[in-house]
Amino acid sequence: MRLRTLLISLALTLSAAAARAEVLIFAAASLKEPVDLIAAQFDDVVVSYGGSGTMARQVSFGAPADIVLLANTDWMDVLVAGDHVQAESVFDFASNRLVMIGPEGAGPVPLTSEAILDALEAGRMAVGLTQAVPAGIYAKAALQSLGLWEDLEDKLAEVDNVRAALALVARGQAPLGIVYQSDTRITRDVAQVALFPADSHPPIRYVGALTNDADTAAQDVLTYLRGPEGQAILAEAGLLPPVDDPS
Protein backbone atom coordinates (compact mmCIF):
# COMPACT_ATOMS: atom_id res chain seq x y z
CA MET A 1 0.00 0.00 0.00
CA ARG A 2 2.85 2.39 0.85
CA LEU A 3 4.48 1.63 -2.50
CA ARG A 4 1.22 2.32 -4.34
CA THR A 5 0.80 5.62 -2.49
CA LEU A 6 4.37 6.64 -3.30
CA LEU A 7 3.98 5.82 -6.96
CA ILE A 8 0.68 7.67 -7.26
CA SER A 9 2.22 10.69 -5.53
CA LEU A 10 5.14 10.63 -7.95
CA ALA A 11 2.75 10.29 -10.89
CA LEU A 12 0.88 13.38 -9.73
CA THR A 13 4.13 15.29 -9.42
CA LEU A 14 5.15 14.28 -12.91
CA SER A 15 1.78 15.34 -14.27
CA ALA A 16 2.82 18.94 -13.74
CA ALA A 17 5.81 18.37 -16.00
CA ALA A 18 3.56 16.68 -18.53
CA ALA A 19 1.30 19.72 -18.62
CA ARG A 20 4.29 21.82 -19.67
CA ALA A 21 5.83 19.27 -22.01
CA GLU A 22 4.60 18.09 -25.36
CA VAL A 23 6.19 14.65 -24.89
CA LEU A 24 7.06 12.90 -21.63
CA ILE A 25 9.45 9.93 -21.81
CA PHE A 26 9.95 7.37 -19.04
CA ALA A 27 13.33 5.70 -19.61
CA ALA A 28 15.70 3.22 -18.01
CA ALA A 29 18.49 4.91 -16.07
CA SER A 30 21.19 3.40 -18.31
CA LEU A 31 19.82 5.38 -21.26
CA LYS A 32 20.27 8.83 -19.76
CA GLU A 33 23.10 10.23 -21.89
CA PRO A 34 21.85 9.20 -25.36
CA VAL A 35 18.18 9.85 -24.61
CA ASP A 36 19.03 13.31 -23.27
CA LEU A 37 20.72 14.01 -26.61
CA ILE A 38 17.77 12.65 -28.57
CA ALA A 39 15.31 14.67 -26.50
CA ALA A 40 17.36 17.81 -27.17
CA GLN A 41 16.56 17.48 -30.88
CA PHE A 42 12.94 18.37 -30.10
CA ASP A 43 11.11 21.15 -28.32
CA ASP A 44 9.21 20.46 -25.11
CA VAL A 45 10.41 16.93 -24.40
CA VAL A 46 10.87 15.90 -20.75
CA VAL A 47 12.55 12.64 -19.67
CA SER A 48 12.17 10.87 -16.32
CA TYR A 49 14.78 8.18 -15.53
CA GLY A 50 14.81 5.27 -13.11
CA GLY A 51 14.90 1.51 -12.89
CA SER A 52 12.80 -0.16 -15.58
CA GLY A 53 10.59 -1.79 -12.96
CA THR A 54 9.93 1.56 -11.31
CA MET A 55 9.15 3.21 -14.64
CA ALA A 56 6.79 0.40 -15.64
CA ARG A 57 4.97 0.49 -12.30
CA GLN A 58 4.48 4.25 -12.55
CA VAL A 59 2.96 3.89 -16.01
CA SER A 60 0.71 1.08 -14.78
CA PHE A 61 -0.54 3.36 -11.99
CA GLY A 62 -1.41 6.10 -14.45
CA ALA A 63 1.71 8.28 -14.66
CA PRO A 64 1.34 10.53 -17.73
CA ALA A 65 4.05 9.14 -19.98
CA ASP A 66 3.89 9.23 -23.77
CA ILE A 67 6.89 6.98 -24.49
CA VAL A 68 8.35 4.15 -22.40
CA LEU A 69 11.94 2.96 -22.94
CA LEU A 70 12.91 -0.05 -20.84
CA ALA A 71 15.94 -2.30 -20.46
CA ASN A 72 13.93 -5.47 -20.01
CA THR A 73 11.25 -7.13 -22.12
CA ASP A 74 9.44 -8.68 -19.13
CA TRP A 75 8.46 -5.27 -17.79
CA MET A 76 7.24 -4.23 -21.23
CA ASP A 77 5.19 -7.43 -21.36
CA VAL A 78 3.54 -6.34 -18.11
CA LEU A 79 2.57 -3.02 -19.68
CA VAL A 80 1.24 -4.73 -22.81
CA ALA A 81 -0.79 -7.21 -20.77
CA GLY A 82 -2.28 -4.35 -18.76
CA ASP A 83 -3.12 -2.37 -21.91
CA HIS A 84 -0.91 0.52 -20.73
CA VAL A 85 1.01 0.77 -24.01
CA GLN A 86 0.12 0.32 -27.66
CA ALA A 87 1.10 -3.30 -28.29
CA GLU A 88 1.71 -2.72 -32.00
CA SER A 89 4.24 0.02 -31.20
CA VAL A 90 6.60 -2.17 -29.12
CA PHE A 91 10.04 -2.57 -30.72
CA ASP A 92 13.67 -3.38 -29.90
CA PHE A 93 16.01 -0.44 -30.37
CA ALA A 94 19.32 -1.41 -28.70
CA SER A 95 21.21 -4.04 -26.73
CA ASN A 96 24.12 -4.13 -24.30
CA ARG A 97 26.70 -6.32 -22.54
CA LEU A 98 27.05 -7.08 -18.85
CA VAL A 99 30.36 -6.34 -17.12
CA MET A 100 31.97 -6.38 -13.71
CA ILE A 101 33.63 -3.16 -12.65
CA GLY A 102 36.16 -2.13 -10.04
CA PRO A 103 37.81 1.16 -9.10
CA GLU A 104 39.92 3.11 -11.56
CA GLY A 105 43.14 1.24 -12.30
CA ALA A 106 41.84 -2.14 -11.14
CA GLY A 107 43.14 -5.15 -13.02
CA PRO A 108 41.16 -8.06 -14.48
CA VAL A 109 39.19 -10.28 -12.10
CA PRO A 110 38.59 -13.87 -13.25
CA LEU A 111 34.97 -14.96 -13.05
CA THR A 112 35.57 -17.44 -10.23
CA SER A 113 34.29 -17.35 -6.67
CA GLU A 114 37.80 -17.32 -5.26
CA ALA A 115 38.96 -14.38 -7.37
CA ILE A 116 35.81 -12.32 -6.81
CA LEU A 117 35.73 -12.90 -3.05
CA ASP A 118 39.41 -11.99 -2.88
CA ALA A 119 38.73 -8.73 -4.74
CA LEU A 120 35.75 -7.96 -2.49
CA GLU A 121 37.70 -8.54 0.73
CA ALA A 122 35.24 -7.32 3.39
CA GLY A 123 33.15 -5.30 0.94
CA ARG A 124 30.10 -6.01 -1.15
CA MET A 125 29.33 -6.15 -4.86
CA ALA A 126 27.00 -3.39 -6.05
CA VAL A 127 24.15 -4.63 -8.26
CA GLY A 128 20.65 -3.58 -9.21
CA LEU A 129 17.82 -5.21 -7.30
CA THR A 130 18.01 -8.81 -8.45
CA GLN A 131 14.23 -9.26 -8.39
CA ALA A 132 13.23 -6.01 -10.11
CA VAL A 133 16.00 -4.01 -11.80
CA PRO A 134 16.96 -5.42 -15.22
CA ALA A 135 20.72 -5.09 -14.63
CA GLY A 136 20.26 -6.95 -11.35
CA ILE A 137 18.11 -9.61 -12.97
CA TYR A 138 20.75 -10.15 -15.66
CA ALA A 139 23.49 -10.17 -12.99
CA LYS A 140 21.75 -12.88 -10.98
CA ALA A 141 21.21 -14.97 -14.11
CA ALA A 142 24.88 -14.64 -15.06
CA LEU A 143 26.12 -15.53 -11.57
CA GLN A 144 23.82 -18.54 -11.47
CA SER A 145 24.88 -19.68 -14.93
CA LEU A 146 28.56 -19.48 -13.95
CA GLY A 147 28.01 -21.32 -10.65
CA LEU A 148 28.83 -18.23 -8.57
CA TRP A 149 25.47 -17.32 -7.06
CA GLU A 150 25.60 -19.39 -3.86
CA ASP A 151 29.01 -18.00 -2.92
CA LEU A 152 28.15 -14.39 -3.72
CA GLU A 153 24.45 -14.03 -2.88
CA ASP A 154 25.23 -12.76 0.62
CA LYS A 155 27.92 -10.41 -0.66
CA LEU A 156 25.63 -8.20 -2.75
CA ALA A 157 24.65 -4.58 -2.16
CA GLU A 158 21.38 -4.28 -4.08
CA VAL A 159 20.28 -0.82 -5.23
CA ASP A 160 17.32 0.58 -7.13
CA ASN A 161 18.96 1.15 -10.53
CA VAL A 162 22.13 0.36 -12.43
CA ARG A 163 23.51 3.90 -12.17
CA ALA A 164 23.33 3.68 -8.38
CA ALA A 165 25.46 0.52 -8.58
CA LEU A 166 27.93 2.36 -10.80
CA ALA A 167 28.06 5.27 -8.34
CA LEU A 168 28.85 3.01 -5.37
CA VAL A 169 31.95 1.71 -7.12
CA ALA A 170 32.93 5.14 -8.51
CA ARG A 171 32.78 6.61 -4.98
CA GLY A 172 34.78 3.77 -3.47
CA GLN A 173 31.83 2.52 -1.42
CA ALA A 174 31.87 -0.91 -3.09
CA PRO A 175 34.97 -2.66 -4.42
CA LEU A 176 33.11 -4.34 -7.29
CA GLY A 177 29.85 -3.90 -9.17
CA ILE A 178 27.90 -5.35 -12.08
CA VAL A 179 26.64 -2.86 -14.65
CA TYR A 180 26.14 -2.51 -18.39
CA GLN A 181 29.22 -2.04 -20.53
CA SER A 182 27.92 1.32 -21.77
CA ASP A 183 27.74 2.59 -18.17
CA THR A 184 31.52 2.43 -17.88
CA ARG A 185 31.84 5.21 -20.46
CA ILE A 186 30.36 7.94 -18.30
CA THR A 187 33.02 8.01 -15.56
CA ARG A 188 36.77 7.54 -15.34
CA ASP A 189 36.47 6.42 -11.73
CA VAL A 190 35.74 2.79 -12.62
CA ALA A 191 37.43 0.12 -14.70
CA GLN A 192 35.95 -2.89 -16.43
CA VAL A 193 37.48 -5.94 -14.77
CA ALA A 194 35.45 -8.71 -16.41
CA LEU A 195 33.03 -9.24 -19.28
CA PHE A 196 30.28 -11.78 -18.67
CA PRO A 197 29.76 -14.29 -21.48
CA ALA A 198 26.80 -13.27 -23.62
CA ASP A 199 25.25 -16.72 -23.17
CA SER A 200 25.41 -16.55 -19.36
CA HIS A 201 22.26 -14.42 -19.16
CA PRO A 202 19.26 -13.53 -21.33
CA PRO A 203 19.98 -11.01 -24.10
CA ILE A 204 20.00 -7.44 -22.80
CA ARG A 205 17.25 -5.94 -24.92
CA TYR A 206 16.11 -2.33 -24.83
CA VAL A 207 12.48 -2.01 -25.87
CA GLY A 208 10.33 1.03 -26.46
CA ALA A 209 6.63 1.70 -26.92
CA LEU A 210 4.03 4.42 -27.13
CA THR A 211 1.47 4.68 -24.37
CA ASN A 212 -2.21 5.04 -25.06
CA ASP A 213 -1.92 8.79 -24.44
CA ALA A 214 0.76 9.33 -27.11
CA ASP A 215 0.12 11.63 -30.04
CA THR A 216 1.95 12.39 -33.29
CA ALA A 217 4.61 14.41 -31.47
CA ALA A 218 5.55 11.33 -29.42
CA GLN A 219 5.54 9.21 -32.58
CA ASP A 220 8.00 11.65 -34.17
CA VAL A 221 10.40 11.25 -31.23
CA LEU A 222 10.17 7.47 -31.38
CA THR A 223 10.70 7.49 -35.15
CA TYR A 224 13.85 9.60 -34.67
CA LEU A 225 15.17 7.16 -32.04
CA ARG A 226 14.63 4.23 -34.41
CA GLY A 227 16.15 6.05 -37.38
CA PRO A 228 19.81 6.47 -38.37
CA GLU A 229 20.34 9.65 -36.34
CA GLY A 230 18.96 8.17 -33.15
CA GLN A 231 20.79 4.89 -33.64
CA ALA A 232 24.05 6.79 -34.18
CA ILE A 233 23.55 8.61 -30.87
CA LEU A 234 22.92 5.31 -29.09
CA ALA A 235 26.02 3.75 -30.67
CA GLU A 236 28.18 6.73 -29.65
CA ALA A 237 27.03 6.16 -26.07
CA GLY A 238 28.27 2.56 -26.23
CA LEU A 239 24.96 0.79 -26.80
CA LEU A 240 24.83 -2.03 -29.32
CA PRO A 241 22.32 -2.63 -32.14
CA PRO A 242 19.18 -4.60 -31.34
CA VAL A 243 19.69 -8.33 -31.07
CA ASP A 244 19.20 -10.11 -34.38
CA ASP A 245 16.71 -12.61 -33.07
CA PRO A 246 14.69 -11.32 -30.10
CA SER A 247 12.98 -14.66 -29.72
C-alpha positions as CSV (number, residue, x, y, z in Angstrom):
1,M,0.0,0.0,0.0
2,R,2.8,2.4,0.9
3,L,4.5,1.6,-2.5
4,R,1.2,2.3,-4.3
5,T,0.8,5.6,-2.5
6,L,4.4,6.6,-3.3
7,L,4.0,5.8,-7.0
8,I,0.7,7.7,-7.3
9,S,2.2,10.7,-5.5
10,L,5.1,10.6,-7.9
11,A,2.8,10.3,-10.9
12,L,0.9,13.4,-9.7
13,T,4.1,15.3,-9.4
14,L,5.2,14.3,-12.9
15,S,1.8,15.3,-14.3
16,A,2.8,18.9,-13.7
17,A,5.8,18.4,-16.0
18,A,3.6,16.7,-18.5
19,A,1.3,19.7,-18.6
20,R,4.3,21.8,-19.7
21,A,5.8,19.3,-22.0
22,E,4.6,18.1,-25.4
23,V,6.2,14.7,-24.9
24,L,7.1,12.9,-21.6
25,I,9.4,9.9,-21.8
26,F,9.9,7.4,-19.0
27,A,13.3,5.7,-19.6
28,A,15.7,3.2,-18.0
29,A,18.5,4.9,-16.1
30,S,21.2,3.4,-18.3
31,L,19.8,5.4,-21.3
32,K,20.3,8.8,-19.8
33,E,23.1,10.2,-21.9
34,P,21.9,9.2,-25.4
35,V,18.2,9.9,-24.6
36,D,19.0,13.3,-23.3
37,L,20.7,14.0,-26.6
38,I,17.8,12.7,-28.6
39,A,15.3,14.7,-26.5
40,A,17.4,17.8,-27.2
41,Q,16.6,17.5,-30.9
42,F,12.9,18.4,-30.1
43,D,11.1,21.2,-28.3
44,D,9.2,20.5,-25.1
45,V,10.4,16.9,-24.4
46,V,10.9,15.9,-20.8
47,V,12.5,12.6,-19.7
48,S,12.2,10.9,-16.3
49,Y,14.8,8.2,-15.5
50,G,14.8,5.3,-13.1
51,G,14.9,1.5,-12.9
52,S,12.8,-0.2,-15.6
53,G,10.6,-1.8,-13.0
54,T,9.9,1.6,-11.3
55,M,9.2,3.2,-14.6
56,A,6.8,0.4,-15.6
57,R,5.0,0.5,-12.3
58,Q,4.5,4.3,-12.6
59,V,3.0,3.9,-16.0
60,S,0.7,1.1,-14.8
61,F,-0.5,3.4,-12.0
62,G,-1.4,6.1,-14.4
63,A,1.7,8.3,-14.7
64,P,1.3,10.5,-17.7
65,A,4.1,9.1,-20.0
66,D,3.9,9.2,-23.8
67,I,6.9,7.0,-24.5
68,V,8.3,4.1,-22.4
69,L,11.9,3.0,-22.9
70,L,12.9,-0.1,-20.8
71,A,15.9,-2.3,-20.5
72,N,13.9,-5.5,-20.0
73,T,11.3,-7.1,-22.1
74,D,9.4,-8.7,-19.1
75,W,8.5,-5.3,-17.8
76,M,7.2,-4.2,-21.2
77,D,5.2,-7.4,-21.4
78,V,3.5,-6.3,-18.1
79,L,2.6,-3.0,-19.7
80,V,1.2,-4.7,-22.8
81,A,-0.8,-7.2,-20.8
82,G,-2.3,-4.4,-18.8
83,D,-3.1,-2.4,-21.9
84,H,-0.9,0.5,-20.7
85,V,1.0,0.8,-24.0
86,Q,0.1,0.3,-27.7
87,A,1.1,-3.3,-28.3
88,E,1.7,-2.7,-32.0
89,S,4.2,0.0,-31.2
90,V,6.6,-2.2,-29.1
91,F,10.0,-2.6,-30.7
92,D,13.7,-3.4,-29.9
93,F,16.0,-0.4,-30.4
94,A,19.3,-1.4,-28.7
95,S,21.2,-4.0,-26.7
96,N,24.1,-4.1,-24.3
97,R,26.7,-6.3,-22.5
98,L,27.1,-7.1,-18.8
99,V,30.4,-6.3,-17.1
100,M,32.0,-6.4,-13.7
101,I,33.6,-3.2,-12.7
102,G,36.2,-2.1,-10.0
103,P,37.8,1.2,-9.1
104,E,39.9,3.1,-11.6
105,G,43.1,1.2,-12.3
106,A,41.8,-2.1,-11.1
107,G,43.1,-5.2,-13.0
108,P,41.2,-8.1,-14.5
109,V,39.2,-10.3,-12.1
110,P,38.6,-13.9,-13.3
111,L,35.0,-15.0,-13.1
112,T,35.6,-17.4,-10.2
113,S,34.3,-17.3,-6.7
114,E,37.8,-17.3,-5.3
115,A,39.0,-14.4,-7.4
116,I,35.8,-12.3,-6.8
117,L,35.7,-12.9,-3.0
118,D,39.4,-12.0,-2.9
119,A,38.7,-8.7,-4.7
120,L,35.8,-8.0,-2.5
121,E,37.7,-8.5,0.7
122,A,35.2,-7.3,3.4
123,G,33.2,-5.3,0.9
124,R,30.1,-6.0,-1.1
125,M,29.3,-6.2,-4.9
126,A,27.0,-3.4,-6.1
127,V,24.2,-4.6,-8.3
128,G,20.6,-3.6,-9.2
129,L,17.8,-5.2,-7.3
130,T,18.0,-8.8,-8.5
131,Q,14.2,-9.3,-8.4
132,A,13.2,-6.0,-10.1
133,V,16.0,-4.0,-11.8
134,P,17.0,-5.4,-15.2
135,A,20.7,-5.1,-14.6
136,G,20.3,-6.9,-11.3
137,I,18.1,-9.6,-13.0
138,Y,20.8,-10.2,-15.7
139,A,23.5,-10.2,-13.0
140,K,21.7,-12.9,-11.0
141,A,21.2,-15.0,-14.1
142,A,24.9,-14.6,-15.1
143,L,26.1,-15.5,-11.6
144,Q,23.8,-18.5,-11.5
145,S,24.9,-19.7,-14.9
146,L,28.6,-19.5,-13.9
147,G,28.0,-21.3,-10.6
148,L,28.8,-18.2,-8.6
149,W,25.5,-17.3,-7.1
150,E,25.6,-19.4,-3.9
151,D,29.0,-18.0,-2.9
152,L,28.2,-14.4,-3.7
153,E,24.4,-14.0,-2.9
154,D,25.2,-12.8,0.6
155,K,27.9,-10.4,-0.7
156,L,25.6,-8.2,-2.7
157,A,24.7,-4.6,-2.2
158,E,21.4,-4.3,-4.1
159,V,20.3,-0.8,-5.2
160,D,17.3,0.6,-7.1
161,N,19.0,1.1,-10.5
162,V,22.1,0.4,-12.4
163,R,23.5,3.9,-12.2
164,A,23.3,3.7,-8.4
165,A,25.5,0.5,-8.6
166,L,27.9,2.4,-10.8
167,A,28.1,5.3,-8.3
168,L,28.8,3.0,-5.4
169,V,32.0,1.7,-7.1
170,A,32.9,5.1,-8.5
171,R,32.8,6.6,-5.0
172,G,34.8,3.8,-3.5
173,Q,31.8,2.5,-1.4
174,A,31.9,-0.9,-3.1
175,P,35.0,-2.7,-4.4
176,L,33.1,-4.3,-7.3
177,G,29.9,-3.9,-9.2
178,I,27.9,-5.4,-12.1
179,V,26.6,-2.9,-14.7
180,Y,26.1,-2.5,-18.4
181,Q,29.2,-2.0,-20.5
182,S,27.9,1.3,-21.8
183,D,27.7,2.6,-18.2
184,T,31.5,2.4,-17.9
185,R,31.8,5.2,-20.5
186,I,30.4,7.9,-18.3
187,T,33.0,8.0,-15.6
188,R,36.8,7.5,-15.3
189,D,36.5,6.4,-11.7
190,V,35.7,2.8,-12.6
191,A,37.4,0.1,-14.7
192,Q,36.0,-2.9,-16.4
193,V,37.5,-5.9,-14.8
194,A,35.4,-8.7,-16.4
195,L,33.0,-9.2,-19.3
196,F,30.3,-11.8,-18.7
197,P,29.8,-14.3,-21.5
198,A,26.8,-13.3,-23.6
199,D,25.3,-16.7,-23.2
200,S,25.4,-16.5,-19.4
201,H,22.3,-14.4,-19.2
202,P,19.3,-13.5,-21.3
203,P,20.0,-11.0,-24.1
204,I,20.0,-7.4,-22.8
205,R,17.2,-5.9,-24.9
206,Y,16.1,-2.3,-24.8
207,V,12.5,-2.0,-25.9
208,G,10.3,1.0,-26.5
209,A,6.6,1.7,-26.9
210,L,4.0,4.4,-27.1
211,T,1.5,4.7,-24.4
212,N,-2.2,5.0,-25.1
213,D,-1.9,8.8,-24.4
214,A,0.8,9.3,-27.1
215,D,0.1,11.6,-30.0
216,T,1.9,12.4,-33.3
217,A,4.6,14.4,-31.5
218,A,5.5,11.3,-29.4
219,Q,5.5,9.2,-32.6
220,D,8.0,11.7,-34.2
221,V,10.4,11.3,-31.2
222,L,10.2,7.5,-31.4
223,T,10.7,7.5,-35.1
224,Y,13.8,9.6,-34.7
225,L,15.2,7.2,-32.0
226,R,14.6,4.2,-34.4
227,G,16.2,6.0,-37.4
228,P,19.8,6.5,-38.4
229,E,20.3,9.6,-36.3
230,G,19.0,8.2,-33.1
231,Q,20.8,4.9,-33.6
232,A,24.1,6.8,-34.2
233,I,23.6,8.6,-30.9
234,L,22.9,5.3,-29.1
235,A,26.0,3.8,-30.7
236,E,28.2,6.7,-29.7
237,A,27.0,6.2,-26.1
238,G,28.3,2.6,-26.2
239,L,25.0,0.8,-26.8
240,L,24.8,-2.0,-29.3
241,P,22.3,-2.6,-32.1
242,P,19.2,-4.6,-31.3
243,V,19.7,-8.3,-31.1
244,D,19.2,-10.1,-34.4
245,D,16.7,-12.6,-33.1
246,P,14.7,-11.3,-30.1
247,S,13.0,-14.7,-29.7
